[in-house]
Every structure is written in C-alpha cells, then in structure tokens.
Amino acid sequence: MSITGKTRSVARRGFKIQRRIAITEALVWPVLLGIGIVIGAVLLARRLGRRPTKSPDIGSGTTTPISGPADSTAGREPVGD
C-alpha cells in the first residue's frame, strides 16, 4: 500500500470516529436535559402536592423514653433518695 493509500485510510478512520463522537454528543445532551427536567418536575410536584398537616405539639409534656445500649438504666426503677 502506498503512502497516499495509508493516509486516506487513516483519514477515513478519523472521520468515522469523529462522526461517532458527534452522534454520541448529539444524543447525550438532550437525554441529560430530559432527565433533569423530569427530576425537577417530580420534585416540584412532590413539594406542591404536600398538604400542610397539623404538626405535633412539641410542648405537650409527653415524652417517649428512648432506650438503647448507651442507656444502662432503661427499664429499671429509680433508686430512692
């Protein structure tokens, strides 16, 4: 194969790769924008769809004790004075 033939072959290969990259870029950006729009619409719909509910009364004085491994006195009667 002559130098001219090799050069043309390399050029054709380069054009094929450039075409693939251009097609990929042309498809990727619209897909990413579409995904972003869908996610934004879902989040907006969730935010607007929430209805205000009555919040629990924090100052009501009723508490639920939380017991766990760090609380060694959970479930025991307090020792008198």
N, CA, C and O atoms as CSV, one atom per row, in Angstrom:
chain,resi,resn,atom,element,x,y,z
A,1,MET,N,N,0.852,-1.169,0.000
A,1,MET,CA,C,0.000,0.000,0.000
A,1,MET,C,C,0.897,1.231,0.000
A,1,MET,O,O,1.901,1.287,0.711
A,2,SER,N,N,0.524,2.194,-0.794
A,2,SER,CA,C,1.332,3.410,-0.914
A,2,SER,C,C,1.079,4.359,0.245
A,2,SER,O,O,0.135,4.175,1.014
A,3,ILE,N,N,1.895,5.340,0.364
A,3,ILE,CA,C,1.757,6.349,1.415
A,3,ILE,C,C,0.422,7.073,1.268
A,3,ILE,O,O,-0.242,7.374,2.261
A,4,THR,N,N,0.044,7.343,0.056
A,4,THR,CA,C,-1.225,8.037,-0.189
A,4,THR,C,C,-2.397,7.187,0.267
A,4,THR,O,O,-3.345,7.699,0.863
A,5,GLY,N,N,-2.338,5.892,-0.011
A,5,GLY,CA,C,-3.410,4.990,0.406
A,5,GLY,C,C,-3.510,4.888,1.922
A,5,GLY,O,O,-4.606,4.866,2.481
A,6,LYS,N,N,-2.353,4.827,2.583
A,6,LYS,CA,C,-2.357,4.772,4.050
A,6,LYS,C,C,-2.924,6.057,4.638
A,6,LYS,O,O,-3.682,6.028,5.608
A,7,THR,N,N,-2.555,7.167,4.050
A,7,THR,CA,C,-3.048,8.455,4.542
A,7,THR,C,C,-4.564,8.537,4.394
A,7,THR,O,O,-5.257,8.992,5.303
A,8,ARG,N,N,-5.069,8.101,3.262
A,8,ARG,CA,C,-6.528,8.119,3.058
A,8,ARG,C,C,-7.226,7.187,4.037
A,8,ARG,O,O,-8.298,7.507,4.550
A,9,SER,N,N,-6.624,6.045,4.292
A,9,SER,CA,C,-7.214,5.090,5.222
A,9,SER,C,C,-7.294,5.687,6.638
A,9,SER,O,O,-8.313,5.573,7.319
A,10,VAL,N,N,-6.209,6.316,7.053
A,10,VAL,CA,C,-6.188,6.959,8.373
A,10,VAL,C,C,-7.213,8.084,8.420
A,10,VAL,O,O,-7.900,8.249,9.428
A,11,ALA,N,N,-7.323,8.842,7.373
A,11,ALA,CA,C,-8.281,9.955,7.324
A,11,ALA,C,C,-9.714,9.431,7.414
A,11,ALA,O,O,-10.546,9.979,8.138
A,12,ARG,N,N,-9.989,8.348,6.655
A,12,ARG,CA,C,-11.346,7.771,6.719
A,12,ARG,C,C,-11.664,7.282,8.122
A,12,ARG,O,O,-12.765,7.495,8.629
A,13,ARG,N,N,-10.691,6.625,8.747
A,13,ARG,CA,C,-10.905,6.126,10.110
A,13,ARG,C,C,-11.158,7.293,11.071
A,13,ARG,O,O,-12.023,7.217,11.945
A,14,GLY,N,N,-10.397,8.363,10.895
A,14,GLY,CA,C,-10.579,9.545,11.746
A,14,GLY,C,C,-11.956,10.166,11.567
A,14,GLY,O,O,-12.589,10.580,12.538
A,15,PHE,N,N,-12.418,10.228,10.316
A,15,PHE,CA,C,-13.751,10.791,10.069
A,15,PHE,C,C,-14.841,9.917,10.674
A,15,PHE,O,O,-15.837,10.429,11.185
A,16,LYS,N,N,-14.660,8.610,10.619
A,16,LYS,CA,C,-15.653,7.704,11.213
A,16,LYS,C,C,-15.727,7.912,12.721
A,16,LYS,O,O,-16.812,7.933,13.302
A,17,ILE,N,N,-14.569,8.064,13.342
A,17,ILE,CA,C,-14.548,8.280,14.800
A,17,ILE,C,C,-15.182,9.623,15.137
A,17,ILE,O,O,-15.956,9.718,16.090
A,18,GLN,N,N,-14.864,10.661,14.368
A,18,GLN,CA,C,-15.463,11.972,14.616
A,18,GLN,C,C,-16.973,11.928,14.457
A,18,GLN,O,O,-17.706,12.562,15.217
A,19,ARG,N,N,-17.428,11.184,13.475
A,19,ARG,CA,C,-18.873,11.071,13.261
A,19,ARG,C,C,-19.532,10.380,14.441
A,19,ARG,O,O,-20.600,10.801,14.886
A,20,ARG,N,N,-18.907,9.318,14.956
A,20,ARG,CA,C,-19.467,8.618,16.121
A,20,ARG,C,C,-19.510,9.531,17.338
A,20,ARG,O,O,-20.492,9.536,18.080
A,21,ILE,N,N,-18.454,10.298,17.542
A,21,ILE,CA,C,-18.428,11.225,18.679
A,21,ILE,C,C,-19.521,12.272,18.534
A,21,ILE,O,O,-20.201,12.593,19.508
A,22,ALA,N,N,-19.697,12.804,17.341
A,22,ALA,CA,C,-20.728,13.819,17.110
A,22,ALA,C,C,-22.122,13.252,17.359
A,22,ALA,O,O,-22.965,13.920,17.959
A,23,ILE,N,N,-22.367,12.034,16.906
A,23,ILE,CA,C,-23.670,11.405,17.132
A,23,ILE,C,C,-23.894,11.174,18.624
A,23,ILE,O,O,-24.986,11.414,19.139
A,24,THR,N,N,-22.855,10.707,19.315
A,24,THR,CA,C,-22.976,10.469,20.757
A,24,THR,C,C,-23.274,11.763,21.497
A,24,THR,O,O,-24.161,11.803,22.350
A,25,GLU,N,N,-22.538,12.822,21.175
A,25,GLU,CA,C,-22.795,14.112,21.823
A,25,GLU,C,C,-24.198,14.617,21.506
A,25,GLU,O,O,-24.871,15.175,22.373
A,26,ALA,N,N,-24.631,14.426,20.290
A,26,ALA,CA,C,-25.964,14.887,19.904
A,26,ALA,C,C,-27.053,14.140,20.663
A,26,ALA,O,O,-28.132,14.688,20.887
A,27,LEU,N,N,-26.790,12.909,21.059
A,27,LEU,CA,C,-27.790,12.137,21.790
A,27,LEU,C,C,-27.678,12.315,23.294
A,27,LEU,O,O,-28.688,12.264,23.995
A,28,VAL,N,N,-26.461,12.523,23.806
A,28,VAL,CA,C,-26.258,12.576,25.253
A,28,VAL,C,C,-26.863,13.828,25.864
A,28,VAL,O,O,-27.585,13.734,26.857
A,29,TRP,N,N,-26.590,14.996,25.298
A,29,TRP,CA,C,-27.062,16.227,25.920
A,29,TRP,C,C,-28.582,16.327,25.995
A,29,TRP,O,O,-29.091,16.721,27.044
A,30,PRO,N,N,-29.329,15.999,24.963
A,30,PRO,CA,C,-30.790,16.035,25.113
A,30,PRO,C,C,-31.302,15.045,26.161
A,30,PRO,O,O,-32.265,15.329,26.873
A,31,VAL,N,N,-30.655,13.891,26.250
A,31,VAL,CA,C,-31.073,12.906,27.257
A,31,VAL,C,C,-30.810,13.445,28.660
A,31,VAL,O,O,-31.667,13.335,29.537
A,32,LEU,N,N,-29.626,14.029,28.879
A,32,LEU,CA,C,-29.323,14.590,30.199
A,32,LEU,C,C,-30.275,15.730,30.554
A,32,LEU,O,O,-30.735,15.823,31.692
A,33,LEU,N,N,-30.569,16.587,29.595
A,33,LEU,CA,C,-31.520,17.673,29.855
A,33,LEU,C,C,-32.908,17.125,30.168
A,33,LEU,O,O,-33.590,17.625,31.063
A,34,GLY,N,N,-33.322,16.100,29.434
A,34,GLY,CA,C,-34.633,15.495,29.682
A,34,GLY,C,C,-34.715,14.878,31.064
A,34,GLY,O,O,-35.724,15.027,31.755
A,35,ILE,N,N,-33.662,14.186,31.473
A,35,ILE,CA,C,-33.642,13.584,32.806
A,35,ILE,C,C,-33.715,14.670,33.870
A,35,ILE,O,O,-34.436,14.528,34.857
A,36,GLY,N,N,-32.968,15.756,33.673
A,36,GLY,CA,C,-33.005,16.857,34.630
A,36,GLY,C,C,-34.386,17.487,34.729
A,36,GLY,O,O,-34.845,17.820,35.822
A,37,ILE,N,N,-35.043,17.650,33.596
A,37,ILE,CA,C,-36.393,18.231,33.603
A,37,ILE,C,C,-37.369,17.305,34.320
A,37,ILE,O,O,-38.210,17.767,35.091
A,38,VAL,N,N,-37.263,16.012,34.073
A,38,VAL,CA,C,-38.168,15.055,34.721
A,38,VAL,C,C,-37.943,15.045,36.231
A,38,VAL,O,O,-38.904,15.066,37.000
A,39,ILE,N,N,-36.698,15.015,36.653
A,39,ILE,CA,C,-36.409,15.017,38.091
A,39,ILE,C,C,-36.914,16.304,38.729
A,39,ILE,O,O,-37.504,16.272,39.809
A,40,GLY,N,N,-36.687,17.430,38.072
A,40,GLY,CA,C,-37.189,18.703,38.594
A,40,GLY,C,C,-38.703,18.731,38.689
A,40,GLY,O,O,-39.252,19.237,39.668
A,41,ALA,N,N,-39.382,18.197,37.692
A,41,ALA,CA,C,-40.845,18.177,37.718
A,41,ALA,C,C,-41.364,17.279,38.829
A,41,ALA,O,O,-42.345,17.612,39.495
A,42,VAL,N,N,-40.707,16.143,39.030
A,42,VAL,CA,C,-41.134,15.238,40.108
A,42,VAL,C,C,-40.941,15.898,41.465
A,42,VAL,O,O,-41.828,15.838,42.317
A,43,LEU,N,N,-39.792,16.525,41.669
A,43,LEU,CA,C,-39.552,17.192,42.955
A,43,LEU,C,C,-40.527,18.344,43.168
A,43,LEU,O,O,-41.032,18.538,44.274
A,44,LEU,N,N,-40.789,19.098,42.121
A,44,LEU,CA,C,-41.738,20.200,42.239
A,44,LEU,C,C,-43.145,19.684,42.537
A,44,LEU,O,O,-43.857,20.258,43.361
A,45,ALA,N,N,-43.539,18.616,41.878
A,45,ALA,CA,C,-44.869,18.051,42.115
A,45,ALA,C,C,-44.984,17.524,43.545
A,45,ALA,O,O,-46.027,17.672,44.182
A,46,ARG,N,N,-43.920,16.915,44.043
A,46,ARG,CA,C,-43.954,16.426,45.427
A,46,ARG,C,C,-44.063,17.576,46.402
A,46,ARG,O,O,-44.786,17.495,47.395
A,47,ARG,N,N,-43.330,18.664,46.112
A,47,ARG,CA,C,-43.371,19.811,47.030
A,47,ARG,C,C,-44.749,20.473,47.006
A,47,ARG,O,O,-45.283,20.835,48.055
A,48,LEU,N,N,-45.321,20.631,45.820
A,48,LEU,CA,C,-46.628,21.274,45.720
A,48,LEU,C,C,-47.748,20.341,46.158
A,48,LEU,O,O,-48.810,20.805,46.573
A,49,GLY,N,N,-47.529,19.049,46.073
A,49,GLY,CA,C,-48.557,18.088,46.433
A,49,GLY,C,C,-48.712,17.880,47.926
A,49,GLY,O,O,-49.729,17.355,48.380
A,50,ARG,N,N,-47.717,18.286,48.689
A,50,ARG,CA,C,-47.826,18.134,50.147
A,50,ARG,C,C,-48.829,19.118,50.689
A,50,ARG,O,O,-48.825,20.301,50.351
A,51,ARG,N,N,-49.680,18.602,51.532
A,51,ARG,CA,C,-50.657,19.468,52.171
A,51,ARG,C,C,-50.210,19.718,53.593
A,51,ARG,O,O,-49.697,18.817,54.256
A,52,PRO,N,N,-50.399,20.919,54.057
A,52,PRO,CA,C,-49.975,21.200,55.423
A,52,PRO,C,C,-50.761,20.333,56.410
A,52,PRO,O,O,-51.991,20.286,56.373
A,53,THR,N,N,-50.048,19.671,57.263
A,53,THR,CA,C,-50.689,18.854,58.290
A,53,THR,C,C,-50.424,19.474,59.637
A,53,THR,O,O,-49.490,20.259,59.805
A,54,LYS,N,N,-51.248,19.118,60.587
A,54,LYS,CA,C,-51.080,19.646,61.925
A,54,LYS,C,C,-49.806,19.043,62.506
A,54,LYS,O,O,-49.653,17.824,62.582
A,55,SER,N,N,-48.909,19.914,62.909
A,55,SER,CA,C,-47.655,19.429,63.474
A,55,SER,C,C,-47.903,18.965,64.908
A,55,SER,O,O,-48.773,19.513,65.585
A,56,PRO,N,N,-47.172,17.985,65.376
A,56,PRO,CA,C,-47.363,17.507,66.745
A,56,PRO,C,C,-46.978,18.592,67.738
A,56,PRO,O,O,-46.064,19.381,67.501
A,57,ASP,N,N,-47.679,18.613,68.830
A,57,ASP,CA,C,-47.438,19.610,69.869
A,57,ASP,C,C,-46.170,19.226,70.613
A,57,ASP,O,O,-46.155,18.265,71.383
A,58,ILE,N,N,-45.127,19.969,70.381
A,58,ILE,CA,C,-43.836,19.629,70.984
A,58,ILE,C,C,-43.856,19.903,72.477
A,58,ILE,O,O,-43.216,19.173,73.234
A,59,GLY,N,N,-44.551,20.904,72.917
A,59,GLY,CA,C,-44.543,21.270,74.321
A,59,GLY,C,C,-45.633,20.606,75.147
A,59,GLY,O,O,-46.010,21.154,76.183
A,60,SER,N,N,-46.155,19.463,74.746
A,60,SER,CA,C,-47.267,18.846,75.458
A,60,SER,C,C,-46.828,18.163,76.750
A,60,SER,O,O,-47.667,17.848,77.594
A,61,GLY,N,N,-45.540,17.932,76.916
A,61,GLY,CA,C,-45.062,17.319,78.146
A,61,GLY,C,C,-45.013,15.809,78.098
A,61,GLY,O,O,-44.473,15.191,79.016
A,62,THR,N,N,-45.550,15.198,77.077
A,62,THR,CA,C,-45.497,13.747,76.992
A,62,THR,C,C,-44.266,13.365,76.185
A,62,THR,O,O,-44.062,13.851,75.072
A,63,THR,N,N,-43.466,12.505,76.747
A,63,THR,CA,C,-42.268,12.066,76.047
A,63,THR,C,C,-42.227,10.560,76.031
A,63,THR,O,O,-42.796,9.894,76.896
A,64,THR,N,N,-41.560,10.046,75.055
A,64,THR,CA,C,-41.350,8.611,74.959
A,64,THR,C,C,-39.878,8.354,75.229
A,64,THR,O,O,-39.019,8.837,74.492
A,65,PRO,N,N,-39.575,7.594,76.282
A,65,PRO,CA,C,-38.167,7.354,76.557
A,65,PRO,C,C,-37.540,6.492,75.456
A,65,PRO,O,O,-38.153,5.553,74.949
A,66,ILE,N,N,-36.340,6.831,75.116
A,66,ILE,CA,C,-35.598,6.074,74.121
A,66,ILE,C,C,-34.552,5.263,74.857
A,66,ILE,O,O,-33.712,5.817,75.566
A,67,SER,N,N,-34.602,3.959,74.690
A,67,SER,CA,C,-33.611,3.122,75.355
A,67,SER,C,C,-32.712,2.504,74.302
A,67,SER,O,O,-33.120,2.255,73.167
A,68,GLY,N,N,-31.513,2.274,74.700
A,68,GLY,CA,C,-30.553,1.690,73.787
A,68,GLY,C,C,-29.342,1.209,74.556
A,68,GLY,O,O,-29.352,1.218,75.786
A,69,PRO,N,N,-28.319,0.797,73.874
A,69,PRO,CA,C,-27.147,0.279,74.558
A,69,PRO,C,C,-26.443,1.330,75.412
A,69,PRO,O,O,-25.771,0.976,76.381
A,70,ALA,N,N,-26.581,2.614,75.078
A,70,ALA,CA,C,-25.919,3.641,75.863
A,70,ALA,C,C,-26.682,3.964,77.140
A,70,ALA,O,O,-26.117,4.560,78.056
A,71,ASP,N,N,-27.952,3.584,77.220
A,71,ASP,CA,C,-28.782,3.887,78.382
A,71,ASP,C,C,-28.859,2.640,79.245
A,71,ASP,O,O,-29.689,1.764,79.000
A,72,SER,N,N,-28.002,2.553,80.253
A,72,SER,CA,C,-27.943,1.337,81.065
A,72,SER,C,C,-29.056,1.262,82.097
A,72,SER,O,O,-29.277,0.199,82.677
A,73,THR,N,N,-29.773,2.375,82.347
A,73,THR,CA,C,-30.830,2.362,83.354
A,73,THR,C,C,-32.204,2.196,82.748
A,73,THR,O,O,-33.203,2.361,83.447
A,74,ALA,N,N,-32.286,1.882,81.494
A,74,ALA,CA,C,-33.573,1.759,80.822
A,74,ALA,C,C,-34.367,0.604,81.418
A,74,ALA,O,O,-33.874,-0.520,81.520
A,75,GLY,N,N,-35.589,0.896,81.805
A,75,GLY,CA,C,-36.472,-0.148,82.312
A,75,GLY,C,C,-36.314,-0.435,83.802
A,75,GLY,O,O,-37.021,-1.298,84.323
A,76,ARG,N,N,-35.446,0.230,84.484
A,76,ARG,CA,C,-35.232,-0.006,85.910
A,76,ARG,C,C,-35.931,1.077,86.715
A,76,ARG,O,O,-36.137,2.197,86.248
A,77,GLU,N,N,-36.291,0.706,87.944
A,77,GLU,CA,C,-36.878,1.682,88.856
A,77,GLU,C,C,-35.774,2.575,89.408
A,77,GLU,O,O,-34.685,2.092,89.716
A,78,PRO,N,N,-36.043,3.860,89.534
A,78,PRO,CA,C,-35.025,4.744,90.106
A,78,PRO,C,C,-34.778,4.399,91.581
A,78,PRO,O,O,-35.697,4.023,92.308
A,79,VAL,N,N,-33.554,4.533,91.989
A,79,VAL,CA,C,-33.188,4.282,93.383
A,79,VAL,C,C,-33.594,5.484,94.191
A,79,VAL,O,O,-33.344,6.623,93.797
A,80,GLY,N,N,-34.233,5.229,95.346
A,80,GLY,CA,C,-34.717,6.311,96.193
A,80,GLY,C,C,-33.613,7.132,96.795
A,80,GLY,O,O,-32.447,6.737,96.822
A,81,ASP,N,N,-34.023,8.317,97.290
A,81,ASP,CA,C,-33.034,9.228,97.889
A,81,ASP,C,C,-32.619,8.757,99.235
A,81,ASP,O,O,-31.794,9.398,99.887
